[in-house]
């Protein structure tokens, strides 16, 4: 079902799942009014001219089967008495670009703000977001994305194989540098700090940077390029700028932030001066998405972070230790690589319980090698050591892209054969 024409004004669109005891059309209009020029009462200042210029409009309603019980509690619904059926469906709302402008906090307040508080809704979830190219181009967007990440890392035609500094917490700066040395000697493409390590007492940021950079430079001399190490600079706006500048002066090649907790404005601010790829860790995203009737889907969430300027983005892992089903993980990765408003695609980062055996399924689902495949134990716990762990990952991807079964490819490749023997029970 289509709404009225937008009258030629520039608009962006948001798609939602909604559940309400009210008919879907009414629930959709409540959202459209609340998130633009209207409210729950008729306003004397909301003239016909103002509505035409500023009010959001419902452009689509796709009903689904109703439910007898609500997904979420609502005191308003309870006060109004028994609801009977709870209507469910997907709706699309068009918002005037002029209401928001190039302002990420206001964009978020518009598409993911008070609508989550509306009492008439017993379920509401932002599913996707579409912006006209001209509007999307007003935001910073990724500076490096997939192509820039590959150029910085010196890796083309295959995934970047990487790992995370583990143990997550407790290693001194010197121990971290020693582990980085071992990993780089083993041929790793990418290393990142854990999200829990930014400036701990046992390995303060400046000490960690001072200990790691000589190791990176030594391997850069051997490789002819600076290895990519995403150093965690998460903190306040001033802290992140200071840390970025220190990494840049020291010759580093990547910085990492916990996006959800530094926030959209802080990441957009970082993007404004950052001269290195920004590795975005999504910790905390689960709080926004695990309930099917509430929150924000990854499809919409990653687009918002792309607007802010992230270059690499975590998407989870196949058969991982986390809650997310594999189909959701691969769909998230595909979303990172799909066109959006003329912005560069971002590099999807697979991690959590990964090892060589995941390569064929990842390649079959994604149809691309534009990704980072990070393995912790799958590399460092390989029975033949780190170098063999790295080799097993690369060999698995060679097999996957050639369409050769891993067992067949491993017959003459000891590293992959040993990985299958040790980690095969995790498949």
N, C-alpha and C positions, 0 to 999 in steps of 0.2 A: 504494500500500500504506500503510495507516494504522498508527500505533503505538498504545500504550495510552493510555487517557484520562488527562488531567492531574490528576484528583482534585480539581477545583475550585480549584486554586491559580492565581494570576495569572501569565500567561506572555507573553513576547514571542517572535517567531519569526524565524529567519534561514534563508535559502535559499542553497545552495551548488551549484556544479559541483564534482564530485570525480572523480578518476581514481586507481585503485589496483589492484595485483595481487590484493588481497583482494576477496572478494565485497562488493558495495555495502552490504549490510546490516551486515556486520562493520566496514567502513570508517566508516560513519555512526555506529555505536555507539562506535568508538574516539574519534571527534571528540566525541561527546556526553559521554563519560566524561572525556576530557582537559580539556574546557572547563567541567566542573562538579565533581562530587564524586569522580570516579574517577581511575584511572591505569592503567598497563599491567599492574599486578598487583592481585590481590584484596586489599583493605584490611580489617583487622579492625574499624576504626572506621566503615566504611561499612555501617551497619545498614539493615535494611529501612525503618525510620522515617526515617532520614536520606536514603535514596534517594528515598522518596516526597516528601520536602520539598524536596530540593536538587538531585537529579540531573536533568540535561537528558534529554529523550526524543526519539527519532526519530519524526516524525509523517508523513513521506512519502518515498518513493523512486520516482523515475522513471528507469528504465534507458535508456541510449543504446547505440548500437553500440560494441563494444569495439575496442581498438586493439592492434596487435602491438608497437608501440614506445611508451615512456613520453614524456610531454610534458616532464617535469623529471627531473633526476638525483636518485637517492637511494642513498646509501651503504648504508643498511639493506637495501634491496631487493637490491642487488648482493651483500651478504654472504649473503643467504639463497638465492642461486643463481638459475637461470633462472626467470623469472616466467610465461612463456607469455603469456596474454592480460592486458591492462590494462583493467579494467572501468571504464566511464564512465557518468555519470548525474547527475541533479540530486537533491539531498536537502533535506529541511526538518527543522530541529531546533527544538524549543520549549525555552526556558530559563525558569526561575522568575524572576520580577521580583525576588523577595526576595533572590536571590543577588547582585544588582547595586545596586538602589536608584537614586536620581537622581544617578548618578556616571558622567560620560562616559568618563573613562579606564578605569574598570572595565567599562563596556559595551563599549568597544573591545577590551579585553583578553579579553573573553568571546567576542565574535563574530568578532574578527580578530586573535587573539593566537597562542598556541603551536600552534594547529592548522596554521598555515603551516609549522611545523617538523617535523610528524609524518612519520617515515620511511616509514610505510605508504602515504602519499599521494604520487603522482607528478604530481598536479595538484589544485589546490584554489583556488576563487575565490568570494568572497562576492558573491552576485548581488543580493540584496534583503533588506530588513529590514522587519518589521511590528511596531509597538508598539500596545498598547491605548491608547485615547484618555486614560484616566486616568493611565497611565504617562507618555505623551509630554508631558502637561501639567505634569509635574514639572520639565521642563527649561525654560530661558529662552525658546527659540523666537525668531523674528524679531519685532522691535519695530515695524518699518515695513512690510517686505515690499513687495508690488506696490502696494497702495493708498497706503501711506505714502510710497513713492518718488514716485508720481505727484503726490501732494499737495505734496510738497516741491519737485518740479521744475516744477509748474504745467503739466503736460502731460497731457491726457485724450484718450481716443478714438483715439490713434495711438501708434506706437512712439516712444520717446525716441531721437532721433538724436544720436549722440555721436562722440567721437574721443579719441585718446590723444596725450599730449605726445610729439612726435618732433622731433629725434632722441631716442632713449631716454636716452642718457647724453651729457653734454657741455655742455648749455645752462646758462648762468648763471641766477641767480634773476631778473635783469632781463630776459634773453632769454625765459625762461619766461613772465613776466608779459606781455611784448609779444605772444607767440604767443597767450596766453589772450585778450588784448584783440582780436586779429584774429579769432579763432574766435567770440567772443561777438558781435562786430559783424556776423559772417556769419550769425547766427541759430542757432548750435548749441544743443542742449538740455543736453548733458552733456559734461564733460571729465574725464579722469582722468590722474593721473601714471602713468608706466610702472612696472611692478613692479621694475625695476632702479634706480629713483630713489626713495630714502627720505631719506637724509642724507649725500649725497656731498660731497666737499670743495669741488667747484666750485659747488654749489648747496645749502648746508646747509638742513635743514628750516626752521629759524626764519627764515633769510633769504628762502627761497622763499615761505613763508607771508606774510611782511611785504611782499614785492613783489607778490604776487598779489592779496591781499585788497582793496587800494584799487581795483584794476581790477574785481573782482567787485562791490564796492559801487557803483562808478560805473554799471555796467550794471544793477545792481539798481534804482537810481533811475530808469533809463530803462524797465525792464521792469515795475516794480512788484512784483518778487519777486527773491529771491537766486538767481542761476544755480547749478546743481549742479556742483560741482567736487570730485571724490573725491581728496583729498590723501593721499598714501601715508604712513601713520604707522607702518608695520611696524617692529618692534623688540622690545626686552624689555618685560615687563609694565609696569614703572615708566615706561619711555620712552613707551609707547603711551598711558598715562593722561595723562602730561604733555602729549603732543602733541595728544591729543583735546581736553583742556581749553583749550589754546591756540587750536585751530581754533574751538571753541565760543565762546570769549570774543571772537574776532575776527569772529564772525558767519558762519562757514562753514556749509555745508549737507550735507557728506558726508565720510566718511573711508574709506580703503582699506587693506586688509591682505593680505599674502601668506599665506593661511590655512594652507597646508600647512606652512609653516616657522615661523609663530608658534605653531601648535599649537591643539588643541581647548580645552585649559584656558585658554590665554591669550585666545582669542576669546570663550569663555564669560565670562571675567573682564571683558573689554572690554564685552560686552553688558550686564553688570550695572550699569554706570554710564553707558553711552553714550547721548547724547541726539541722535545723528545717525544716518542710515542707514549701515550697514556694507556697503561694496562688497568682495566677496570675490573675490580673484584666485586662480585654481586652479593656478598654475605649480607644477610638480612632480607633478601628478596622473598624468601619463603614466607615471611610474616605477611606479605602482601598478596600471596597467591595460592596458598595451600587449600583454602576453603573455596569450593567451586561457585559459591554464591556471593562471594565478596572479593574485593581487591582489584588487582590489575594483572592482566595476562602479560606474558613475556613479549608478545607481538607488539603491544603498545609501549611497554616499559623500555624495550631496547631502542625504539624510535626516539623516545624522549632523551635518552642518554646519547644517542647519536647526534641529536640537535645540540647537546651541550658540548660534544667534542671528544668523546671517548674513542680510542683507536682499536683496542682489543677488549673483548668482553666474555666473561665466563658464562657458559651455557649448561654446566653440569657434565655428567658422564654416563655412558651406557652401563647398565647393571651396576650402579654405584652403591655407595653406602647411604645415599640420601633417598628421599621419598619419591622422587619424580620418575614417572614411567619413561621408557626409552623413546617412545614416539614424541613425547613432549620435548625431550632433550634435542632430538634431531630437528624438530620443527623450529626450535629456538635458534639453532645454528643456521638453518636455511633463511630465517628471517634476517639474521645479521648480514647475510650476503646478498639479499634481494635489494633492488633499487628502492630508494625512498627520497623523494624530493630533490633528486640530483645530488644528494650527499654521497660521499664515498662509502662503500661497504666496510664494515668493521670485521676484524679477524675473530671468529669464534674460538673460544678456548675450552677444550674438553679436559676435565680433571675429575678426581675422586675415584679411587679404586681401578684406575686404568692400567692396562698392560698391552703387550703386542697382540694378544688374541682379539682385541676389540677392533683392530684395523679393518678387517673385511666388512663387518657390519656397519661401521661408520662410513666407509666409502660407498657401500651399497645404498645407504640411506641418504647421504649427502650428495653423492655424485661429484665431489670436488675434493681437492687436496688443499684448499685454502683454509687452513685451520692450524691451531696449535693442539698437539696431543701431549698432555702432561701426565707423567706417571711417576709416582713416588716409589713405593715398594716394587713396582713393576720394573724399575730400573736399578735402584740401589740394592735391592734384595735379590737380584739375579745371582744364581749360584756361581757364576764365573766372574762376577764383579760388575762394576759400573759400565765399563766399556762394552762388555757383552750385553748388558741391559739396553744400552743405547742402540747397539747393533741389532738386537732382536726387534726393537720397535721399527727401525728403518727397513729391516728385511720383511717384516709383516706388511708394511705399506707397499713395498715393492711387489709382494705377492698379490695384495689386494688390487692394486691398480692394473696388474697384468692378468687378473682373473684366475690365478693359480691357487688351489687350496693350500692353506698354511702347512699342513702335514707334508704335502708334496714338496713345497718350497724349502721346508726345513731339513729335508733328507741330506742335503749337502751343506747345511748352514748350522753349525753347532750352537751358535748363540740363540737362534730362534728355536731350535730343537729343545734346548735346555729350558727356555721360557715356557714352551708348551708343556713340558714335563712337570715343571714346578707350579705354574699358575693355571694350568688347564682346568682345574676344579672350579676356578672362578668364572669360567665362560658362561 
